[in-house]
Amino acid sequence: MNKYMQAAIDQAKIGQSKKGIPIGSVLVKNGEIIGVGYNKRIQDNDPITHAEIDCLRNAGRIGSYKDTTLYSTLMPCYLCAGAIVQFGIKKIFAGESETFPGAKEFMQSHGVEVVDLNLEECKTMMNEFIKNNPELWNEDIGEL
């Protein structure tokens, strides 16, 4: 596992330690982490603050995003995939898509290279959260 995905996992663990959904994200440009974030829907009472959105907010205005790569512990949903496509991010690494398939095909259809790393650590973290918090998870994915 590379240091960027590890940083995304670390972000997910921060969110989890704050009683949130354990999803983390990191934005990288020229080999440097320029933004980090985690899912804050519960903590901020905000349905839009997914990990990828938090990460992009924290990166701030950087001009072009075309030379960036996004790392996320979970395959991005359509909300986050829309932001990825909108800002022209061309490559994303997802920790896993087993617990949630996300919007892989949508991103690919818009020219985003999507790499699913299928990491056990990410799957275990999400499976434990889903098992212990099914209502919060179903709310997060819009299936309440």
C-alpha positions in Angstrom: 0.0 0.0 0.0 1.3 3.4 -0.8 1.6 6.4 1.5 -1.3 8.2 -0.1 -3.8 5.4 0.5 -2.5 5.0 4.0 -3.1 8.8 4.6 -6.7 8.2 3.4 -7.1 5.3 5.8 -5.8 7.5 8.5 -8.4 10.1 7.7 -11.1 7.4 7.8 -9.9 6.4 11.3 -10.1 10.0 12.5 -13.7 10.1 11.3 -14.4 6.9 13.0 -12.8 8.1 16.3 -15.2 11.0 16.2 -18.2 8.7 15.9 -18.6 9.2 12.2 -18.6 7.0 9.1 -15.0 5.7 8.4 -14.4 7.0 5.0 -11.3 9.0 4.2 -9.9 10.8 1.2 -6.6 12.4 0.0 -5.9 14.7 -3.0 -2.4 14.5 -4.4 -0.6 16.8 -6.9 3.0 16.5 -8.0 3.6 13.8 -5.4 2.4 16.1 -2.5 -0.8 15.8 -0.5 -2.7 19.0 -1.0 -5.9 18.1 0.7 -7.3 15.5 3.2 -10.8 14.8 4.4 -13.1 12.4 6.0 -16.9 11.8 6.0 -18.4 14.4 8.4 -22.1 13.9 7.7 -22.8 12.9 11.3 -20.4 15.3 13.0 -21.5 18.3 11.0 -25.2 17.3 10.5 -24.5 17.9 6.8 -25.6 15.4 4.2 -23.1 16.7 1.7 -19.9 16.4 3.7 -18.7 13.1 2.2 -14.9 12.4 2.5 -14.1 13.4 -1.0 -16.1 16.7 -0.7 -14.4 17.5 2.6 -11.0 16.7 1.0 -11.7 19.0 -2.0 -12.9 21.8 0.4 -9.7 21.4 2.4 -7.5 21.5 -0.7 -9.1 24.8 -1.6 -9.0 26.6 -4.9 -6.0 25.2 -6.8 -6.9 26.3 -10.3 -6.8 23.1 -12.4 -7.3 19.7 -10.9 -6.3 17.9 -14.0 -2.9 16.9 -12.7 -4.3 15.6 -9.4 -5.0 12.1 -8.2 -7.7 11.3 -5.6 -7.4 8.4 -3.1 -10.5 7.3 -1.2 -11.0 4.4 1.1 -14.4 3.6 -0.5 -15.5 3.8 -4.2 -17.0 7.3 -4.5 -20.8 7.7 -4.7 -22.5 9.6 -7.5 -22.3 12.9 -5.5 -18.5 12.6 -5.1 -18.1 11.1 -8.6 -19.9 14.2 -10.0 -17.4 16.5 -8.2 -14.5 14.4 -9.5 -15.8 14.7 -13.1 -16.7 18.3 -12.7 -13.2 19.3 -11.6 -11.4 17.2 -14.1 -9.7 14.8 -11.8 -8.4 12.1 -14.1 -7.4 9.3 -11.7 -8.8 7.9 -8.5 -7.7 5.0 -6.4 -10.4 3.4 -4.3 -9.6 1.3 -1.3 -12.6 -1.0 -2.0 -16.0 -1.3 -3.7 -17.3 -4.5 -2.1 -19.3 -2.9 0.6 -20.5 -0.1 -1.7 -20.1 -0.3 -5.5 -20.2 3.5 -6.0 -20.2 5.2 -9.3 -17.2 3.6 -11.0 -18.8 3.2 -14.4 -20.0 6.9 -14.3 -16.5 8.1 -13.7 -15.0 5.9 -16.3 -17.5 7.0 -18.9 -16.3 10.5 -18.3 -12.6 9.7 -18.8 -11.6 9.1 -15.2 -9.2 6.2 -14.6 -10.5 4.2 -11.6 -8.3 1.7 -9.8 -10.1 -0.5 -7.2 -7.4 -1.7 -4.8 -9.7 -4.1 -3.0 -7.9 -3.6 0.3 -8.9 -5.9 3.2 -8.3 -3.1 5.7 -10.8 -0.9 4.0 -13.4 -3.7 3.6 -13.0 -4.7 7.3 -13.4 -1.1 8.5 -16.6 -0.6 6.5 -18.0 -4.0 7.2 -17.6 -3.4 11.0 -19.2 0.0 10.7 -22.1 -1.3 8.7 -22.7 -4.2 11.1 -22.7 -1.9 14.1 -24.5 1.1 12.5 -26.9 -0.1 9.8 -29.3 2.8 10.1 -26.5 5.4 9.8 -25.1 3.5 6.8 -28.4 3.3 5.1 -28.9 7.0 5.6 -25.5 7.7 4.2 -26.2 5.8 1.0 -29.7 7.0 0.6 -31.5 3.8 1.4 -33.4 4.6 4.5 
